[in-house]
């Protein structure tokens, strides 16, 4: 069930807010060039990873706020069962991709035969795996990821989903220990085709064996030194540990999680800024009324309209005003439609991401506990080729190991772009409604009609061209990435998903949207002051009033130009929104539409 979106979030301590002022988001308007360490405001919290119920808030707590992690007994057992089945399968002579056979165009190449735990095979696998982990230091391509939270999100998600894979116990514990000890690998941003983030996770694997460089508590040093200072011994990988670690979409999933968190804050502010704009325009609010919305009852659209209506409850907009025109410009009337649609796209993406970070995207699929009777096709000759009867290495458990394409990140990759497009359709309304305030055909009055010359002195002004400039930038980000199918690895791999590019563009679109919304907030707050000057008795509703009063603490209504901040007021407003979530001024409200419950990964009919 989707939780109440507008409920107040966990309040951070005053120190965190102070630090946040000096540390812009990783997707900040001007690209960050220096490392951005996290602040461990949730270091006392521990998140239990089960493999099936990790939430967005929990990933954020781990990634951005330094929460610790542990695997549940169930997840540890599932991982141990998968690991045992892998070893037993090879011992029984089953052909296993990326273990006793090669990967990609080497899928038919025999790596070893028989029991992987014999002295000869064990030596081979230990040497092979160590070399592969060390080789991860050369994978990928710069620039490096400067956002510690993003790397930690990758690690947290992989620790959760790796409980479905055949990871050795030492690999599982190392990933958890690095998160808890705050050993954060140096990771390159490029090198993945957006389906199977091999290079990205290869960088993390290199740190595990002490190769390359890493950050320990935010300080960069050789990886071996970081492990030593954290009290960790380098990993001794075995079996198919490299495959278990790197065959995943955790990089794209981590980007999507951070995208969802930042986008939620954006959409909450978009709703509140719109409510302020309605007050500033002296709008007719019939378009968001319940009877009107019931004529076209899209759940997320009617929810957003009800949310805005709740924000302006008690406003003068419900009083009779002969100067109020019958109908606002479309960019004002239709804003709740655009905003509700963006919330809908956000919710669809959120649902897909939640499923993705709580299931396996690994190749091959390790399925302990199954028998030929578990599903009709499993008893056919083709499937029986991959049946593992069970023996000492698997503690008697049977199962199957299948090649697959679960790493193809759809529908999530589509939904990332769908959300970005929804932001552009929302953004054009924001840009247009900012401009409509310049037209007295809609506002009925001009500021000069209301304010005396001495009152117009020393009030904030802002750039009239900037909203259009920002809108043009946002519009470009809404262009979908062209689907591609470049046949590589001897044409074995002939599809790419470009999820790295899609998620990066989506996060950039959120940030540009925040800057555009800052112009909207400036405009709305300016006109609320005009309406207040027209009639000091006017009310705007509790949330718009509280937001206006807080904004005036950083952008006073009357202040000499010599005393104002020497930077664009839009950037001041942007910082204000980053430091003051909209939920600070508005909480509660109507419950958001419910989403379908998540299916449990790996569940087959009996």
ABEGO torsion letter per residue (X at the ends): XBBBAABBBBBBBAAAAAAAAABBBAABABBBABBBBBBBAAAABBBBBAGAABBAAAAAAAAAAGBBBBBBAAAAAAAAAAAAAAAAAAAAGBBBBGBABBBEAAAABBABBEBAABAAAAAAAAAAAAAAAAAAAABEBOBBBABAAAAAAAAAAAAAAAAABBBBAAAAAAAAAAAAAGBBBBBBABGBAGBGBAAAAAAAAAAAAGBEBBBBGGBBBBAAAAAAAAGBBBBBBBEAAAAAAABBAAAAAAAAAAAAAAAAAAAAAAAAAAAAAAAAAGBBAAAABAAAAAABBBAAAAAAAAAAAAAABGBAAABBBAABBABBBAAAAAAAAAAAAAAAAAAAAAAAAAAAAABBABOBBBBBGBBAAABAAAABAAAAAABBAEBAAAGGBBEBBBBBAAABAOAAAAAAAAAAAAAAAAAAAAAAAAAAAABAAAAGBBAAAABBAAAABGBBBBBAAAAAAAAAAAAAAABBBBBBBBBBGGGABABBAGAAAAAAAAAAAAAAAAAAAAAAAAAAAAAAAAAAAABAABBAEAAAAAAAAAAAAABBABBBAAABBBBBAAAAAAAAAAABBAAAABBEEBBBBBBBBBBBBGBBBX
